Every structure is written in C-alpha cells, then in structure tokens.
Amino acid sequence: MPLLGAHLSIAGGHHRALEEAALLRMDAVQIFTKSSNQWAARPLTESQTRLFRSVRRKLRIRRALAHDSYLINLASPDRQLYRRSVQALAEELTRAEALGLDALIMHPGAATGDDEASALERVAQALTEILQNRPTCRVRVLVETTAGQGSALGYRFEHLAYILQRLPRQARAGVCVDTCHIFAAGYPLAPAGAYRATMEQLDRIVGLKRVFAFHLNDSARPLGSRVDRHEHIGQGYMGVEPFRLLLNDPRFHNMPMVLETPKSGPNGEPMDPVNLAILRSLMDRPA
C-alpha cells in the first residue's frame, strides 16, 4: 500500500515529528530541517542527528522527507538571490543527509520577469552544481510540481522533464507530484479516464520511474485556476475520487504520500487524523 503521512512540525526537536507520526500510525513524514522563512539556521549537532535517526529506527517510520525553504529561488534572474539560493539549497541537502532523510523536496522557483526557458536553465545549472559537489550524497532531490501561480515554474510536466534531462546522468533526482498543484495547473485526476490520461502524459513526458513521492491535497480553487490553495481531502474542487484512484494505483504502492492540508478545522479541531482516515477508507475500494 502507499506509505501515508503528513508534513509535521519540528517544534521541540526534529524527532518530535517522528513521535507524532507514530501516534497517528503514519508510515511517512515530511519536515522542514529549519525555519522555512529564514535563510540562517544553527548547524545541526551530532546529538540532534543521532537522536532523530535512533527514534526513526525505533518507531519504524519507513520514509522521512524534507521540504526546502520557501525563500529559495533557483530560477531567479537576480544574481545575488540566485547564488544565495544555491548556497541555501546545498545547506538544506547537507542537513537532510545528516538526519538520514530519504529525499529533499524543492520548488523549481519563479522566473520573476524573465522568460521561462532562461529560468528553467538556471534551475538545471544550479542543481547540477549542487549535486556534482556532493557525489556521495544519498538524499534524493525531488522537484515538485506547482500550480503555476504568478511566474512559478513547474506547472507543466515539460518543465520538470527539461530540468531532469539536464542533470548529470547518475544524479539522485526525481519528481514529487502534488495533487492540488497539478489539478490547479489544468491536469484532471478524475474520473478514471481523465486520471489515466494525466498519468499517461506524466509517464510520456517525465517518466513514472522518476516519481518518488506525492503530496496529497484537495484544491480550494477550480481545475486550471493556477492558484495554489490546499484544501482538506474531499472538501475542495477535486473531491475524493482522484485520491481513490491514486491510492489504489499499483504503480505507486510503497511510495510516500504525505498530506499538506490545513492543520485545523473550522472549530480548531486537528485535521490530520480526519484526512488520514478518509484516505485510508479509500484504499482497496476499486470502482
């Protein structure tokens, strides 16, 4: 079955996310290795990384992922921001490696006034530089699909293919597919025929073998809106059917699928347990 989980807080220590994941019977977890809205961070200590690895082994969390900082923009035409972003992503990769994580998920960035072709080339060059400087790194870098809001790259499968095709042949890189993002970008995921067509496009353009993770989010905006607004499972424009189709697709069994849905409901109630219960109820329920 898919390895379900959620993005969880590291408040109180990175290992706290693992403990919360275990309480909710998750097989996967996603974290920030540092504050997502700050460039600087204290270096991880040996005791921190040793504790995280130990707790993960004890609790048997099968996949542990990180998401990079929202400040990073490898596509930026601003030379200073570009170099700062390259350095920041390299540091994120170092932190993920120290924690023993399986993958680091990154947004491809935004063109911010430049043309998309030039911006995509900057992303590919940045990732090539980072990965070539870390030939023994075991953490896989995953480029995430986006909704295409503003000048964000990654809203077409061709964008992801362009980046991956320009990386070193042996680079540990791939794709993370966000359901809300591709729906908002115009790729339908239901009914079954539309789901098959979208997956066929993804396979033809990028290759399903390059997909290593999913973000499971409903969309608060309609198909093709290119607006990035996550919603609880079944409460947005997507409904539950895309998630039933995805969760029961045998090509994606044993793949981490993590929630990035809002943490609270209308009355402040925790929603990760609710969203997980809905997803679990959809598994092994063919049409």
C-alpha positions in Angstrom: 0.0 0.0 0.0 1.1 3.6 -0.3 3.0 5.0 2.7 0.7 7.6 4.1 1.9 10.5 6.2 1.9 14.3 6.7 4.1 17.3 7.0 4.7 17.8 10.7 6.2 20.4 13.0 9.8 20.0 14.4 9.0 22.3 17.3 10.8 20.9 20.4 13.2 18.9 18.2 13.2 17.2 14.8 12.4 13.8 16.5 9.1 15.2 17.8 7.7 15.0 14.2 8.5 11.3 14.2 6.8 10.7 17.5 3.6 12.5 16.3 3.7 10.5 13.1 3.8 7.2 15.1 0.9 8.3 17.2 -1.2 8.8 14.0 0.1 5.5 12.6 1.9 7.1 9.7 4.5 5.3 7.6 6.0 8.5 6.2 6.7 12.0 7.5 7.8 15.3 5.9 9.5 18.1 7.8 11.5 21.3 7.4 15.0 20.8 8.6 15.0 24.5 9.7 12.6 27.5 9.7 11.0 27.7 6.2 11.0 31.5 6.3 14.6 32.3 7.3 17.9 31.9 5.5 20.1 31.2 8.5 19.9 28.3 10.9 22.0 26.8 13.6 24.1 23.9 12.5 22.6 20.5 13.5 24.5 18.9 16.3 25.7 15.3 16.4 23.3 14.6 19.3 20.3 16.0 17.3 21.0 13.9 14.3 21.8 10.8 16.3 18.5 11.2 18.3 16.5 11.6 15.1 18.0 8.5 13.5 17.5 6.5 16.6 13.9 7.5 17.1 13.1 6.8 13.5 14.5 3.3 13.7 12.6 2.6 16.9 9.3 3.9 15.6 9.8 2.3 12.1 9.0 5.4 10.1 9.6 4.0 6.6 10.1 7.3 4.7 11.3 10.6 6.1 11.3 13.6 3.7 12.2 17.3 4.0 10.9 20.3 2.1 13.2 23.2 1.4 12.8 26.8 2.5 10.2 28.9 0.7 12.8 31.7 0.3 14.9 29.6 -2.2 14.5 30.6 -5.8 16.9 28.8 -8.2 15.2 30.4 -11.2 15.8 34.0 -10.1 17.4 36.3 -12.7 18.8 38.3 -9.7 22.4 37.1 -9.4 22.6 37.7 -5.7 19.4 35.9 -4.9 20.3 33.1 -7.2 23.7 32.5 -5.5 22.2 32.8 -2.1 19.5 30.2 -3.2 22.2 27.8 -4.5 24.0 28.0 -1.2 20.9 27.6 0.8 19.7 24.5 -1.1 23.2 23.0 -0.7 22.9 23.6 3.0 19.4 22.0 3.1 20.8 18.9 1.4 23.6 18.7 3.9 21.1 18.9 6.8 18.9 16.3 5.2 21.9 14.0 4.8 22.9 14.4 8.4 19.4 13.4 9.5 19.4 10.4 7.3 16.4 11.6 5.3 15.3 9.9 2.1 14.6 12.9 -0.1 14.6 16.7 -0.2 11.6 18.2 -2.0 12.1 21.6 -3.7 10.0 24.0 -5.7 11.7 24.8 -9.1 11.3 28.6 -8.4 9.8 31.6 -10.2 11.0 33.4 -13.3 10.2 36.8 -11.8 10.1 38.8 -15.0 12.4 36.7 -17.1 11.4 34.2 -19.8 10.7 30.6 -18.7 13.4 29.0 -20.8 16.1 31.0 -19.3 14.7 30.5 -15.8 14.5 26.7 -16.3 18.1 26.6 -17.5 19.2 28.4 -14.3 17.4 25.8 -12.2 19.1 23.0 -14.1 22.5 24.6 -13.7 22.0 25.2 -10.0 21.0 21.6 -9.3 23.9 20.3 -11.4 26.4 22.4 -9.4 24.9 21.3 -6.1 24.7 17.6 -7.0 28.2 17.4 -8.6 29.7 18.9 -5.4 28.0 16.1 -3.4 28.8 12.9 -5.4 28.3 10.6 -2.3 25.1 12.2 -1.1 22.3 9.6 -0.6 19.4 12.0 -0.3 17.4 12.3 -3.5 16.4 15.8 -4.6 12.8 15.9 -5.8 11.5 18.8 -8.0 7.9 19.4 -7.1 5.0 20.1 -9.5 3.4 23.5 -9.0 0.1 25.2 -9.7 1.8 27.9 -11.8 0.7 30.8 -9.7 2.4 34.1 -10.7 5.6 33.2 -12.6 6.2 29.9 -10.8 7.8 27.2 -12.9 6.8 23.6 -12.7 3.2 23.8 -13.7 3.8 21.9 -16.9 5.3 18.4 -17.0 7.6 19.6 -19.7 9.3 22.0 -17.1 10.2 19.0 -14.9 11.5 17.0 -17.8 13.7 19.9 -19.0 15.3 20.2 -15.6 15.9 16.4 -15.1 17.2 15.9 -18.6 20.0 18.4 -18.0 21.2 16.9 -14.7 24.2 14.6 -14.5 23.3 11.1 -15.6 23.8 9.5 -12.2 22.2 12.3 -10.3 19.9 11.2 -7.4 16.9 13.4 -8.6 13.3 12.9 -9.4 9.8 14.4 -9.0 7.3 14.9 -6.3 3.7 15.2 -7.6 1.3 17.5 -5.7 -2.3 16.6 -6.5 -3.6 20.1 -5.7 -0.9 21.7 -7.8 -1.3 19.6 -11.0 -5.2 20.0 -10.7 -4.9 23.7 -10.5 -2.4 23.7 -13.3 -5.0 22.0 -15.5 -4.3 18.3 -15.2 -7.6 16.5 -14.2 -7.4 13.4 -11.9 -10.9 12.2 -12.2 -13.0 10.4 -13.5 -10.9 7.3 -14.3 -10.4 8.1 -17.9 -9.1 11.6 -17.1 -6.8 10.1 -14.4 -5.4 7.6 -16.9 -4.8 10.4 -19.4 -3.0 12.6 -16.9 -0.8 9.7 -15.8 0.0 8.8 -19.4 1.1 12.3 -20.0 3.3 12.3 -16.9 4.8 9.0 -17.9 5.4 10.0 -21.5 6.9 13.4 -20.7 8.7 12.8 -17.4 8.5 9.1 -16.7 6.7 7.5 -13.8 10.0 5.9 -12.8 11.1 9.5 -11.9 8.2 10.0 -9.5 9.3 9.2 -5.9 6.7 11.0 -3.7 3.3 12.6 -3.7 1.7 15.4 -1.8 -2.0 14.7 -1.2 -4.0 17.8 -1.1 -7.5 18.8 -2.4 -7.8 22.1 -4.1 -9.7 25.2 -2.9 -9.7 26.5 -6.5 -11.1 25.0 -9.7 -9.3 23.0 -12.4 -6.9 25.1 -14.4 -7.1 28.1 -12.0 -3.3 28.2 -11.5 -4.0 29.2 -7.9 -2.2 27.3 -5.1 -4.7 26.8 -2.3 -4.7 23.5 -0.4 -8.0 22.1 1.0 -8.9 19.1 3.2 -9.4 15.8 1.4 -12.9 15.7 -0.3 -13.7 19.3 0.7 -12.4 21.1 -2.4 -13.0 21.0 -6.1 -11.3 17.7 -6.6 -13.5 15.6 -4.2 -12.4 12.1 -3.1 -12.4 10.3 -6.4 -8.9 11.4 -7.5 -7.5 10.1 -4.2 -9.2 6.8 -4.5 -7.8 6.3 -8.0 -4.3 7.3 -6.9 -4.2 5.3 -3.7 -5.3 2.1 -5.5 -2.9 2.5 -8.4 -0.5 -0.4 -8.1 2.3 1.6 -9.8 2.5 3.8 -6.7 2.4 1.2 -3.9 5.1 1.6 -1.3 5.5 5.3 -2.3 5.4 8.1 0.3 2.2 10.1 0.0 2.1 13.0 2.5 -0.6 15.5 3.5 0.0 19.2 3.3 -3.6 20.1 4.1 -4.6 22.7 6.7 -3.9 21.5 10.2 -7.1 22.7 11.8 -10.8 22.5 11.0 -13.4 25.3 11.4 -13.7 24.8 15.2 -9.9 24.3 15.7 -10.1 20.6 15.7 -6.9 18.7 14.5 -7.5 17.6 10.9 -4.5 15.3 10.1 -6.4 12.4 11.8 -9.5 13.2 9.8 -7.8 13.5 6.5 -5.8 10.3 7.1 -8.9 8.4 8.0 -10.6 9.4 4.7 -7.6 8.4 2.7 -7.4 5.0 4.5 -11.1 4.4 3.8 -10.5 4.8 0.1 -7.8 2.1 -0.2 -8.7 -1.2 -1.7 -12.0 0.2 -3.0 -12.0 -0.3 -6.7 -14.6 1.4 -8.9 
